[in-house]
Amino acid sequence: MVKEMTSVVNPFSPPKHNNVIIKFAVSFLLVGLAFHLLISDSFRFSSVVETPVPANEETEPESLVASLPAEEPVSNDFAANESQTSQPGKCDLFVGDWIPDPSGPFYTNQSCLQIEGHQNCMKNGRPDSGYLHWRWNPRGCSLPRFNPKKFLRLMRNKSWAFIGDSISRNHVQSLLCTLSQVEQAVEVYHDEEYRSRIWRFPSHNFTLSVIWTPFLIKADIFEDMNGVSSSEIQLHLDKLDKKWTDQYRNLDYAIIAGGKWFLKTAIYHENNVVTGCHYCPGKNLTELGFDYAYRKAMQLIFNFITNSGHKALAFFRTTTPDHFENGEWFSGGTCNRKVPFKEDEVNMTDVDTIMHNIELEEFEKATALGPEKGVALKLLDTTRLSLLRPDGHPGPYRQFQPFAEDKNAKVQNDCLHWCLPGPIDSWNDLVMEMIVNGGIYQ
């Protein structure tokens, strides 16, 4: 039986001693193929892992200076520069959420000398620091962190002005603090009250200035540095403030902003005639309301920019909400929150809503004409994202050590301006992204 089985072996089978060799060869080929596939997959995997992480996803090291990106050649022509983001197409930079950011700010109150006393919350004794560890994250696109080296290279031989009230001054100090990690600015001018100032960055021939004009239109103001007024403000609703319009044609970039000052008592003039007022009981004048004056101002501003014939890139920054609770700035209002709001936790006040709507409506009218006239006008809509940061204000720490002598001291709170460092630093991320990406964002 065994012999019969042996006799029917396939005649094409190799002899027994060669069978071992064949099996070894096949095994070797299979191992080799598996190794080849493994190596091939490893290279493909490595190409993903080793791709540089987008700037907004990198964890910044503790050393502020060491965290700055390496030098790279950049054209002064913004249109020729690559996008900072990896996602093409349009998205709304101003709709998003504040997310935790363990890396913290670029600077501290010790590394920056440009912080005004009222915004130096750390020095003034604010005990918490959680407000420093959030960053703005738009939905649908990535927002890289501000790159001070790249910004200064882009600004070589350029001039930039922040035009508006004390929030504009707050913003320019934020930018100065971030840029100071690369180059210290040299102040070359200030007015008597240090409200309007000019700085130079010598190695980049870059000029940065702040022009204090709280209404942006012509105004006679009788108020001291402490906000005490000796007479009603006289507002000329048909004339812009020459303080900024005379300088506008010398600028390459401008961020223009108005807002809160229009809520003050004021007498309105048009064609050199008093036409009404806002909140002026006993004056026997027509109450026209702040919204009437604000719309007139927006129309004047946008008309001037679009008809200037000047090719500056102008940003209009929208109104900034305050966060006073349980009162106003003059009646014991406070802002003691320690974390940002979520989107559904807060709504704008009626006043802020009215102002913001006027800004959006008049901006839309202006931009419909802008392209025909070759004017670049962009909306820096920081209103909603700022509304979500009640934790970022000086509050009682606008003063130095306000509770050092009395833990229950009654002090005036600042729930409008921003601590430095603080949430306002994120505005610079937005500005740079809008510049580098040109027309991608509305």
PAMINU-377530 format. One record per residue (C-alpha): residue in one letter; x, y, z. Coordinates in pm, whole numbers, plus 50000, padded with zeros to 5 digits. Last residue first. Layout:
N
AXYZ ...
This chain:
442
Q485965890350411 Y488955867650421 I490875853450126 G491585887649977 G495125893150097 N496395862650285 V499445879250440 I497565910250546 M494515892850686 E496685868150876 M498745896551020 V495675915251140 L494085884551296 D497185874251493 N497545910551604 W494015910151744 S495085880351953 D497255903752164 I494035920752279 P493265890252491 G496055897852739 P499655908152799 L498855935452874 C495485938153047 W492705951452829 H490585982852833 L486825982352898 C486275967153243 D488385992553432 N487245992353795 Q487076021654038 V488066012354390 K486146005854710 A488615990454956 N487585957755117 K491075942855146 D492345975955283 E496015986155279 A497285965054988 F493905962954820 P494565985754522 Q498135972754462 F498865997354180 Q495736009354006 R494135995453690 Y494085964253905 P490475970354010 G489255956153678 P492345952653457 H490345935053185 G490855900453032 D488295879353218 P485215892753039 R486585877452717 L483635865552502 L482645900952403 S486095904952248 L485345877051999 R482055893951914 T483425928851857 T486755921251687 D485465927051335 L488555939551155 L486815949750833 K489065956250535 L489385985850298 A491725984749996 V490926013249756 G491176008949378 K488246032449312 E486026006149159 P487125981749427 G485966005649705 L482416012449587 A480685981649732 T483215983950015 A481646016550130 K478076003750145 E479175972850336 F481135994150581 E478066015650643 E475905985650730 L478555967750937 E479425998551141 I475786007751200 N475065972251315 H477995973151557 M476856005851710 I473275993951760 T474395960551902 D476825977652139 V474015999852274 D471545971352306 T474035951152507 M475715921552342 N474675886652443 V476415861752669 E476505824852758 D475715809652418 E479145815752263 K481125804352566 F482365831252801 P486045833852883 V487435825053227 K488235844053551 R485255867153595 N485655896853830 C484475925753615 T483025953253838 G480595982453821 G480656005854121 S478706035053979 F481166054353760 W482416024853554 E478866011353531 G476935989353770 N476425953453879 E478545941053589 F480895960553365 H482125939653072 D482835964752794 P482165958652427 T484735969952168 T483435986551852 T484615975251511 R488095979051368 F488225994851023 F491325983550843 A492956005150577 L495525993150324 A496926025050177 K496456031349808 H495456067949831 G492866081049586 S491126095749890 N487636087849764 T487216054249936 I488916066250253 F487006099150279 N483646083050208 F484356056350469 I485096082450735 L482206105750651 Q479656077550640 M480926063250967 A480676097651135 K477106103251017 R476176068551144 Y477736076351481 A475916109651511 Y472486094551451 D473296064951676 F474266088151961 G470746101851977 L469016130451798 E467596146652111 T466376180251981 L467676209252186 N466086228852472 K469356226052669 G467736213952993 P468576177552930 C471566171752700 Y471736134452634 H472746135152267 C472356167452078 G470576187251811 T471096207351495 V473526234451608 V474576253051294 N478026254851138 N476896233850841 E476116206051091 H476736208451466 Y475776183551737 I476036190452111 A477466161352309 T476866140752624 K478976109352599 L477856077852419 F479776088052106 W483006083352304 K482466045752305 G482876038651938 G485636046751694 A488296026951512 I490816030751230 I493696006851169 A496036021550911 Y498626009350664 D500926025650407 L500546060250557 N501576094050418 R498146099950263 Y496506096250604 Q498496123450780 D496196153050710 T493166130350767 W494386120751113 K494636153751301 K492316168651042 D489356154951239 L486546149250991 K483826175050933 D480086170850871 L479046158851216 H480816186651403 L480686175651768 Q480836200352057 I481486181952382 E479576196152677 S481476216552935 S483886212953228 S484416175653187 V486186152353429 G487486121553244 N490656118753451 M492886131853170 D490826163753152 E487706170052949 F486586200052746 I486476184152400 D485826203452079 A485306176551818 K485996172751447 I485386136851337 L487436106151427 F485516106651757 P488326096251990 T491146111751784 W494446100651931 I496856091651654 V499026061551733 S502216056351538 L504496029951393 T507336038351155 F509436010551001 N512946017450877 H513675980750948 S516895985151150 P515606017751295 F512216006151429 R510656040351478 W507946051551719 I505326079151700 R502926090851971 S499486106352016 R498066103552369 Y501286112552549 E499536142552710 E501796169152556 D502096151052225 H504656124252161 Y507396120251904 V510506099751817 E509986069352040 V512526042451956 A511176007351911 Q513075977552051 E513665949851800 V512805912751795 Q511075906852130 S510055943452109 L507665933951827 T505315917252074 C505355946352317 L504925971852038 L501895953051904 S500215952552246 Q501065989252294 V499405996851960 H496255979152077 N495925998452406 R496416030852211 S493636020151977 I491516012652285 S492366047752407 D490666064252109 G491146063151732 I493776059451463 F496456032651479 A499076042451223 W501516023051004 S504486033850795 K506626012350566 N510336009950478 R510435973850604 M506975963750722 L507095928850571 R510385922650747 L508905935351071 F505915912051037 K508115882150959 K510155887051272 P507085893851484 N505185862451376 F501655864151517 R500325829851598 P498795810651313 L495015810151266 S493655777851119 C490395776650931 G486855763450970 R485985778151309 P488325805651422 N490525797951726 W491375827651951 R493985819652213 W493775813852587 H496475811852852 L496965847352977 Y493525849253145 G494655821153378 S497105844653551 D495415851953886 P496685875354160 R496365909253986 G498935929454177 N499515961653984 K502645947153827 M500675918553678 C497805940653561 N500005965253372 Q497105980453176 H496666012153386 G500446016353424 E500996018153050 I502865989152892 Q505705999752662 L508655985452858 C508105949252758 S510125920152900 Q509005926253259 N505295929853184 T505575896953001 Y506025888352635 F505045863852363 P501945852552552 G501025818052689 S502245784152567 P499465766052755 D496815779052513 P493285768852611 I490655776852346 W488695808652280 D486055800652022 G485175808851665 V483575834151435 F485805863751354 L488115846951105 D485155838850881 C486285813850623 K487235815750259 G489215790450061 P492475772350120 Q493485754550443 S497185753350526 T497355787850677 Q500175813350665 S499355820250303 E502275825150071 N503575859649996 A503295875149652 A500205895549738 F502025910150035 D504715925949819 N507525932750063 S508895898749968 V509975874750241 P513225855950281 E513165834350592 E514715839150935 A513815811951183 P510605814951380 L510545831251724 S510225806952013 A513785812552130 V512965848652210 L510025839852429 S511815812152616 E509115789452754 P508865769952436 E505845775552211 T503815744652137 E503235743251766 E499685740651637 N499295776651517 A502545775351324 P501525745351118 V503605714351210 P506545708150980 T506185675250788 E508285649450971 V505365628151081 V503755626650739 S506885618950536 S507915594350807 F504755573850754 R505445571050379 F509015561450449 S507925535150701 D505345521350459 S508085515050202 I510345499350465 L507575475750574 L506685466850216 H510305458950137 F510665438250455 A507555418250364 L508905412050015 G512255400650152 V510595377250400 L508515362550119 L511555358549896 F513545341750173 S510665317750245 V510455308749878 A514205302349867 F514145281150184 K511245260750052 I513095255249724 I516245244049903 V514335219750122 N512625204849819 N515975199249647 H516835169949884 K513475153549816 P513795152949435 P511655178149260 S507975171549194 F507175170448822 P506445133048829 N503695139049085 V503855109649334 V501715080049224 S504365054149288 T504725063449650 M501095056549722 E501395022949560 K504525014949762 V502745022850083 M500005000050000 
